[in-house]
């Protein structure tokens, strides 16, 4: 009801603005202003309808928050790459048993699989569930690493790229990120506030990855992701 009243008010205001702007001689500026007003009002109505739908649909809201979390993580990974902390990363690797939000090839910490979460608050059970999901992501990432990096490409004389150690981490966004203490670990899984992700990556000191190995690993992971998407599309086409 409230949304309907607001939309009607906007449309009424649009009609009034149209009358005022078209009264008298029309100049190029007036035509431009009239178009801008129309576009702005229509955009406002569409945005309100979208927000209303999201607010009413719990699953849609969860997906939206998840997308926010993943995009925020990508922004931080871009910063980390500019700072020379990582070679790069691959997003959204789809597997039969689940998916990987972000698989990061670091310079001094092997592979890091990041599970991005957006939470306004957390409770002990949610924290345990997130840790469980991260452990599963680690297992999936190890499987991908072994199948992709341990295989020999090209000539049989070409050196193998050994699977890298996989380190799982849960990155929290939203209001709950302010509740994450530094060095937080739950059931063996590290939890990091989104705003501290770059700092956390800078502190990694483990499995070193050379420039050649890092770029080669990223190429292989991207090829694997592409093949996984092709397989998924083929399954959908058969349904």
C-alpha positions as CSV (number, residue, x, y, z in Angstrom):
1,X,0.0,0.0,0.0
2,X,2.7,2.4,1.0
3,X,4.7,1.6,-2.2
4,X,1.6,2.2,-4.3
5,X,1.1,5.6,-2.7
6,X,4.7,6.6,-3.3
7,X,4.6,5.5,-6.9
8,X,1.4,7.4,-7.5
9,X,3.0,10.4,-5.9
10,X,6.0,10.1,-8.1
11,X,3.9,9.7,-11.2
12,X,1.8,12.7,-10.2
13,X,4.9,14.8,-9.7
14,X,6.1,13.6,-13.1
15,X,2.9,14.8,-14.7
16,X,3.2,18.2,-13.0
17,X,6.8,18.6,-14.0
18,X,6.0,17.7,-17.6
19,X,3.3,20.3,-17.7
20,X,5.6,23.0,-16.3
21,X,8.5,22.1,-18.5
22,X,6.4,22.0,-21.7
23,X,4.7,25.4,-21.0
24,X,6.1,28.0,-23.3
25,X,8.7,27.7,-25.9
26,X,10.7,24.5,-25.9
27,X,14.4,24.9,-26.0
28,X,17.1,22.1,-26.3
29,X,17.8,22.5,-22.6
30,X,14.1,22.1,-21.7
31,X,13.9,18.9,-23.8
32,X,17.1,17.6,-22.1
33,X,15.7,18.4,-18.6
34,X,12.3,16.8,-19.5
35,X,14.0,13.6,-20.5
36,X,16.2,13.6,-17.4
37,X,13.2,14.0,-15.1
38,X,11.3,11.2,-16.8
39,X,14.3,8.9,-16.7
40,X,14.9,9.7,-13.0
41,X,11.3,9.1,-12.0
42,X,11.1,5.8,-13.9
43,X,14.4,4.6,-12.4
44,X,13.2,5.5,-8.9
45,X,10.0,3.5,-9.4
46,X,11.9,0.5,-10.7
47,X,14.4,0.6,-7.9
48,X,11.6,0.8,-5.3
49,X,9.9,-2.2,-6.8
50,X,13.2,-4.1,-6.8
51,X,13.9,-3.2,-3.2
52,X,10.3,-4.2,-2.2
53,X,10.7,-7.5,-3.9
54,X,14.0,-8.2,-2.2
55,X,12.6,-7.2,1.2
56,X,9.6,-9.6,0.8
57,X,11.6,-12.6,-0.5
58,X,13.9,-14.0,2.2
59,X,15.9,-16.1,-0.3
60,X,16.4,-13.2,-2.7
61,X,17.7,-11.1,0.2
62,X,20.1,-13.8,1.2
63,X,21.4,-14.1,-2.4
64,X,21.8,-10.3,-2.6
65,X,23.7,-10.2,0.6
66,X,25.9,-13.1,-0.6
67,X,26.6,-11.2,-3.8
68,X,27.5,-8.1,-1.8
69,X,30.0,-10.1,0.3
70,X,31.6,-11.7,-2.7
71,X,31.9,-8.3,-4.5
72,X,33.5,-6.8,-1.4
73,X,36.0,-9.6,-1.2
74,X,36.9,-9.1,-4.9
75,X,37.6,-5.5,-4.2
76,X,40.0,-6.4,-1.4
77,X,41.7,-9.0,-3.6
78,X,42.3,-6.4,-6.2
79,X,44.0,-4.3,-3.5
80,X,46.0,-7.3,-2.4
81,X,47.2,-7.9,-6.0
82,X,48.2,-4.2,-6.4
83,X,50.2,-4.5,-3.2
84,X,52.0,-7.6,-4.6
85,X,50.6,-10.0,-2.0
86,X,48.9,-12.4,-4.4
87,X,49.4,-13.5,-8.0
88,X,45.6,-13.5,-8.6
89,X,42.5,-15.5,-8.0
90,X,39.6,-17.3,-9.7
91,X,35.9,-16.7,-8.7
92,X,32.9,-19.0,-8.6
93,X,34.3,-22.4,-9.5
94,X,31.3,-24.7,-9.8
95,X,31.7,-28.3,-8.8
96,X,29.2,-31.2,-8.4
97,X,29.6,-31.2,-4.7
98,X,29.3,-27.4,-4.3
99,X,31.3,-24.4,-5.4
100,X,34.3,-22.2,-4.4
101,X,33.7,-18.5,-3.9
102,X,37.3,-17.5,-4.4
103,X,40.4,-19.5,-5.0
104,X,43.5,-17.3,-4.4
105,X,47.0,-18.0,-5.5
106,X,49.2,-16.1,-3.0
107,X,52.9,-15.4,-3.2
108,X,53.8,-16.7,0.3
109,X,50.9,-18.7,1.5
110,X,50.1,-21.4,-1.2
111,X,46.4,-21.5,-2.1
112,X,43.7,-19.8,-0.1
113,X,40.1,-20.7,-0.5
114,X,37.8,-17.9,0.7
115,X,34.2,-18.4,1.7
116,X,32.6,-14.9,1.7
117,X,29.7,-14.4,4.1
118,X,27.5,-11.4,4.8
119,X,26.0,-11.3,8.3
120,X,24.3,-8.6,10.3
121,X,24.9,-10.8,13.4
122,X,26.1,-14.2,14.3
123,X,25.4,-16.9,16.9
124,X,27.5,-19.9,18.0
125,X,25.5,-22.3,15.7
126,X,25.9,-20.0,12.7
127,X,29.6,-19.8,13.3
128,X,30.0,-23.6,13.5
129,X,28.0,-23.9,10.3
130,X,30.2,-21.4,8.5
131,X,33.3,-23.3,9.7
132,X,31.9,-26.5,8.4
133,X,31.2,-25.0,5.0
134,X,34.8,-23.7,4.9
135,X,36.1,-27.2,5.7
136,X,34.1,-28.6,2.8
137,X,35.4,-25.8,0.6
138,X,39.0,-26.8,1.6
139,X,38.3,-30.4,0.6
140,X,36.9,-29.3,-2.8
141,X,39.8,-26.9,-3.4
142,X,42.3,-29.7,-2.6
143,X,40.6,-31.9,-5.0
144,X,40.8,-29.3,-7.8
145,X,44.4,-28.5,-7.0
146,X,45.4,-32.2,-7.2
147,X,43.6,-32.9,-10.4
148,X,44.6,-29.6,-12.1
149,X,48.1,-28.8,-10.8
150,X,49.5,-32.3,-10.5
151,X,48.7,-33.2,-14.1
152,X,51.5,-32.8,-16.7
153,X,50.7,-30.3,-19.6
154,X,52.4,-30.3,-23.0
155,X,55.6,-32.2,-23.4
156,X,56.3,-35.2,-21.2
157,X,59.6,-33.5,-20.4
158,X,57.9,-30.5,-18.9
159,X,58.3,-30.3,-15.1
160,X,55.2,-31.0,-13.0
161,X,53.6,-28.3,-10.9
162,X,53.1,-29.7,-7.4
163,X,49.7,-29.2,-5.7
164,X,49.9,-26.3,-3.3
165,X,48.8,-26.3,0.3
166,X,45.2,-25.1,0.6
167,X,44.3,-22.7,3.5
168,X,40.6,-22.1,4.1
169,X,39.3,-18.9,5.6
170,X,35.9,-17.4,6.2
171,X,35.7,-13.7,5.4
172,X,32.8,-11.9,7.1
173,X,31.1,-8.8,5.8
174,X,28.2,-6.8,7.2
175,X,27.7,-5.6,10.8
176,X,29.0,-9.0,12.0
177,X,32.5,-8.3,10.8
178,X,33.0,-5.8,13.6
179,X,32.5,-8.7,16.1
180,X,35.4,-10.8,14.7
181,X,38.4,-10.7,16.9
182,X,41.9,-10.7,15.4
183,X,43.2,-14.3,15.1
184,X,39.7,-15.8,15.5
185,X,39.6,-19.6,14.9
186,X,36.6,-21.9,15.1
187,X,37.0,-25.7,14.7
188,X,40.4,-25.1,13.0
189,X,39.0,-22.5,10.5
190,X,40.2,-19.0,10.6
191,X,37.7,-16.1,10.5
192,X,38.7,-12.7,9.2
193,X,36.9,-9.4,9.2
194,X,36.4,-8.2,5.6
195,X,38.2,-4.9,6.3
196,X,41.2,-6.9,7.5
197,X,41.5,-9.3,4.6
198,X,44.4,-7.5,3.0
199,X,46.3,-7.3,6.3
200,X,45.7,-11.0,6.9
201,X,47.1,-11.9,3.4
202,X,50.1,-9.7,4.1
203,X,50.9,-11.8,7.2
204,X,50.9,-15.1,5.4
205,X,54.3,-16.8,5.6
206,X,54.1,-20.3,4.3
207,X,54.2,-22.2,1.0
208,X,56.0,-19.8,-1.4
209,X,54.8,-19.6,-5.0
210,X,57.1,-18.4,-7.8
211,X,55.9,-16.0,-10.5
212,X,55.9,-18.8,-13.1
213,X,54.1,-21.3,-10.9
214,X,51.6,-18.7,-9.9
215,X,50.7,-17.6,-13.4
216,X,50.6,-21.3,-14.5
217,X,48.3,-22.2,-11.7
218,X,45.9,-19.3,-12.4
219,X,45.8,-20.3,-16.1
220,X,44.9,-23.9,-15.2
221,X,42.3,-22.9,-12.6
222,X,40.6,-20.6,-15.2
223,X,40.6,-23.4,-17.8
224,X,39.1,-25.7,-15.2
225,X,36.4,-23.2,-14.3
226,X,35.5,-22.7,-17.9
227,X,35.2,-26.5,-18.5
228,X,33.1,-26.8,-15.3
229,X,30.8,-24.1,-16.7
230,X,30.5,-25.8,-20.0
231,X,29.6,-29.1,-18.3
232,X,26.9,-27.3,-16.2
233,X,25.5,-25.7,-19.3
234,X,25.4,-29.0,-21.1
235,X,23.5,-30.6,-18.2
236,X,21.0,-27.8,-18.2
237,X,20.5,-28.0,-21.9
238,X,19.5,-31.7,-21.6
239,X,16.9,-31.0,-18.9
